[in-house]
Amino acid sequence: MKGTVKFYNRIKRFGFITGEDGTDYFVHESAIKEGVSLEEGTRVTFTPTEGDRGKKAEKVDYEGDSEEADKEDTEDTEDTED
């Protein structure tokens, strides 16, 4: 699912993402892909799940940084290396 970071506190290591469905999802630092830095307004993709206390986001990544996008980039590079 796609969404936008509503709030993220680096000190407390958690925040919320508003999903494209209008729902707010809790996000903890442990659910964020390595190298991804969340700030208010950052567009992301994530896997919505149900946690003990409600909805939460897992596998959070920058929008467009999925493995499929990486594969497309590799294919484009291979085509242009003639």
CORMOSUL-V929126 format. One record per run of one state. SS is the DSSP state (helix for helix, strand for strand, loop for the rest). FROM is the first residue (numbers start at 1). TO is the last residue. Records with the same first field share a line. If there is no record, write none. Layout:
# CORMOSUL-V929126
SS->FROM-TO / FROM-TO
This chain:
# CORMOSUL-V929126
loop->1-1 / 10-13 / 20-23 / 33-42 / 52-53 / 63-66 / 81-82
strand->2-9 / 14-19 / 24-28 / 32-32 / 43-51 / 54-62
helix->29-31 / 67-80
